[in-house]
Amino acid sequence: MNKATGQSAIFGCLIGTAIGDALGLPCERLTRARRRKMFPSLNRPAFFFGRGMFSDDTEHSIMAVQALIVSAGEETRFADSFARQLRAWLLLLPGGAGLATLKATFKLLCGVSPSRSGVWSAGNGPAMRSAILGVCSGDDLAKLKNMVRVSTRLTHTDPKAEWGAFAVALAAHFSATSQPIDAQKYARILAQNLDDEAHEFLALVQSAIESAQIGQSAQDFAASIGCENGVSGYIFHTVPVVLQVWLRGENYREGIEEIIGCGGDADTTAAILGGIIGARVGEAGIPTQWRDSLMEWPRGISFLRKLAQRLAEVAASGKTQKPVRAFSLAILIRNIFFLAVVLLHGLRRLLPPY
């Protein structure tokens, strides 16, 4: 892993992911029009009486960090650790997950090895946990490709998912290390590291770059690629929209508000974008009100800070450490509460305004 990786970039990526996730979660799967009616203001989380909680998007980033801590980037140990965490994650009743991830994790529970647990899917699951890989391994692109491949294929085997996850990881690396961001250099390095069959995805990335350069809004760009009613969980929708917003600036608040405004899979798009921008701006670049509104236990901000500190130590020394522990019973209690709030949100959506 990168020895120069700082705790600030790692924690910024983690907290940026968590806050974006929490802000976007109440708006998940709402169309643009319904989101505007139900949540006209995005100035604070609206999941539970003005407080925010995160979903599987952040949980998967946490698992990736834990796996990096115990493996120091050694791929087999990383895969084994991530697989163990996925098994435990499913047994602790997560409040939400993509179908492909659920199928793959169930295979892991049935004894299938991490090398064969993935299912054919181009969902955005791998992309939501890859920003931290770019922050920690981006200086060695060959290493980064391998880490992204291992992380992706645990759950998703469609190459499209891997291309999207690598694009997010590379963006997070650029965000953490480059000043200013050179969009064409990013596109060139991305193309050099993807398969020859990735031409459609690369064309979408180039469209995102050109859209950002002319200052097109995220909503208009999303509509141009078929997401006029909301950004779907398809990797070829999620990642280009995220990149378009990222390339237009590094203001965390403005970027998160705009991408949530696109509708659709808002918690995931905001989590991915939050991880990328957070790696650049650090904790200080994320609104204090948003950070203070995060209501999480036992894996709150202090837990994320411990994760960042330990991963930074591993990155600096190259030596593995023990994971940061959280009691399983506490996580189960939290997840049951989370599920209850999700159910209340589902019932609320049956009521006006439509």
N, C-alpha and C positions, 0 to 999 in steps of 0.2 A: 504493500500500500504506500501511498505518497508520504514520505517523511515530512514534507513541508505542510501537510494538511494541518490547519489550525482548528482549535476547539470552536472558535467563533463561527467558521464556515459550517462545521458539522452541526453545531447547535442551531445555527440559523436555518439550515436545511430541515432539521427535525421540527423545530417549533413553527417554521414557515409551513411545513406540510400539515401539522396538527391544526393550526389556526385556519388555514384555507379549508381544510376538511370540515371543521366545526362551523364555519360561516356558510359553506355550501350545502351542508347536510339537510337543513330544513327545506331547501329548494330542490332537492334531488328529484329528477324525473318530471318536474313541472315544465310546461311550455313557457315561452317567454311571456306571453300575455297573462297566464295564470300566476306566474311568479310576481309580476308587477302588481297584480291585484291583491295577492295574499301577503307579499313582503315588499311594499313599496320602498322601504328604506333598508339598506344593508349596512347601517352604521354600527351594528352589534350583532352577536349571535342570537338566534331566535329559537333554539331547540327546546329549552326548558326555562321559561320565565326569565328571559334575557341572559341566560347562561348557555355555554356551548359545550358539546361533547364531540369526540371524534369517532370515526367509524373504522371499517377494515382498512381503509386507505392508509391511515396512520399506523394501525396495528402491524401492517405488513412492512412498513418502513422500520418500525421498532424491531421486528424479527430479523430484518436484514442487518441492522446494526448489531444485534446480539450475535448473529452468526459471524459477522466480521470480527467481533471482539474475541470470540473463542477460536477462530481459525486464522486470524492475521492475514486473511486473503488466500489461504490455501484452499483450493477449489473443492476437493473432496470433503474436507472437514466443514467447509461452508455449507455445502449441500446437505450433509448429514445433520448439521445443527438446524438448518432451516426446516428440514423435513420433520425433525423432532418437535420443533415449535409449531409447525402447522398441525400436527396431530393433536397436540395439547390445545391449540387454539380452537379446533373444531369441537373438542370435548367440553370446552368451557362455554359453549352456546354463544357464538359470536352473533351480533345483532344484524349483520349483513355481509353478503359475499356474492361474488359472481358465480354463475353456474359452473363454469369451467374449473374455477378454483375449488369449489365444493366437491366436484367429481374427482379431481386429482387428489385432494386431501383425503377423501374417503378411500381411494386406492392405497394411499400411504398407510391408513389405519388398518387396511386388510393385509398389509405386509408387502406390498409392491415396493421395489427399491426406488430411491429418488431418481435414478437414471431412466426409469420407465413409467413414472407416475403421471406425466403430463398428458393432456388430452388436446385434440385438435381444436384450436380456438384462436381467433384474432381479437380477443377482448383486451381491455386496457389494464388488467390486473398486473402484469409484469412492469408496465410503465409506472404504476403508482408506487413501486418500491425501488426504482432504479436511480433516482436522483442521488441518493446517498452513495451509491456505488461510483458514480461519476466524481463526486467530491473526494472520495478516498482513493480511487484507482485511475483517475483520468490521465495522469502523467505517463502511464504505460498503456498505450491504446490496445496492444495485443492482450495484455492482462485484463483490461476493462471489457473487451469483447468476450473473453472467456467467462468473466464473472457475470456479465449480463446473460450470457447463454445458459450458465448453470442456474441462475435465478429464474430465468424465464421458463426453461424446460421442466422445472419441477411441477409446473401447473399447465403451461401452454406450449404446444409443439408447432403451431403454425408459424412459419418464419416471419410473417407480418408482425406478430407480437414481439418477436425478438428485435426486428428493425426499429419498431417504435420505442421499445425499452432502451435500446442503445442510443437513439436520438435524444431521449430525455436525459440519459446519463451524461452524454457528451455536452448537452446544453448546461447541465449543472456544473460540469467541470469548467466550461468556458465562463460561466457566471461567477464561479469562485476565484478564478485566476486571471481572467483577461480584462484589460482596461484600455480602450473601450471594447465592446463586443464587435467583432468583425463577422458580419452575417455570411459573407461569401466564403470566408475562410472556414467557417463552421460547416457550410454546405459542402465545400470541397473535401474536408476531412471526413465528413459523414459518408459521402459517396465512395471514398477510398476504402472504407471499412465495412461496407454493406455488400451483399451478394449482387451479382449481375442482374438477378430477377427483381431487384428492388426499384426498378425504374419508375413505376407508378408512384410509389411512396416518395421517392426523391423529387418527382415532379410536384407532388403536393407540398413538400417542404419548400421548394423553390417558389411556389405560388404564395406560401405564407411569407417568405422573405420579401417578395415583390409587393405584397399587400401591406406589409409593415413599412416598407420604404415610402409608400405614397400616403401613409397615415390613415388607411382604411380602418373603420371600426371593426372590432372583433365580431359583432353581430352580422355585419355585412359580409365579412369574409366567411363566417360560418355558413351563411345562406348560400354563398357561391359554391360551397362544396357539398351542398345538400342537407345542411343542418339548420334550415330556417326556423324550425320549431323546437330546436334544442340540440345540443351536442350529444350524440349517442355514445355508447360504450365501445364502439368499434374503433380499433386502434388508428385507422386511417382517418377518422374524424377527430378523435380526442387529441392526438399529438400535434397535427398541424395547427389547430386552433390555439393550443397552449403555446406553441412556438411563435405564432403570430403576435400574441400579446406580449410575450417575453421580449421579443425583438423590438418592440415599440417603446420600451422604457424599463426602468428598474424601480419604479415606485410601487411598493408592495400593496398599499391600500388601493390605489387606482387599478392595478392589474387584477387583484382579486375581485373587486366590485364589478369590473367589466366582464370577466369571464363567467362569474355567476349570473350576470345579466343575460348571457347567451342561452340560459336554460338547459334542460336535459340533465346529464349526469354531473350535476354541479359540484357535488362534494369531491368527486375524483378529479375533475378538471382543475378545481381550485386547489386541491391538495398537491397535484403535480406542479402546477405553476408556483404555488407557495414554496415548495421545496427548492425549485430552481432559483427564484428571486431571493428566497431566504438565505441561500448559500452565499449570495453576493452582499446583501445588506446587513446580515446578522440580526441579532435580537433587537438592536437599537432601531433598525429600519422597519420594525413591525409595530403598529399602533399599540400603545400601552393599554388602552381600553380593551382592545381585542384580546391581548394576552391575559389581562386580569379577569376577563369574562370566561376563561376556560375552566369548566367544572369537571375535573377528572380525578379519580381515585381508583386504584392506588398508583396509577401511572400518569401523574400530573406533570407540571412543568419541572418540579424538582427532580423527578425521575428522569425526564428527558435530558436534564442538565447533567445528571450523573452518567447517563449513557454517552453523551457527547464527550465528557471528560475522559471516560475510560477508553473510548474509541480513539480519541486523539493520542492518548498514551500508547496504545497499541500501534497506531500509525507511525509514531515517532520512534518507537523501539523495535518494531517488527516482531515483538514477542506477544504471544497469546495471553489473555487474562480470563478470569471467570466472568460469567455474565452478571448483569445487574439484576438482582432478584426482586420479584414481586409475588406476594402470596397468591396461590391459585384460588383459594377460597374467596379472597377479596375480589379477584377478577371476576369470578363467577357471580358474586353478589352484584357487582357493578353491571355485568352483562344482562342480568335479569331486569334490573332497573332500566337499563338502556332499551331493552326489548319492549318494556311497558310504555316508555315514552314514544318509541317508534309506532306502537299500536295506536296511541292517542293521536299522533300526527296523521296516521291513516284515516282515522275516524273524522278528524277535522277536515280532511280534504273532501269529504262527502258533502260538506256544507258550503254555502256561498262565502265569498264571491266566486263566481265561475268565470 
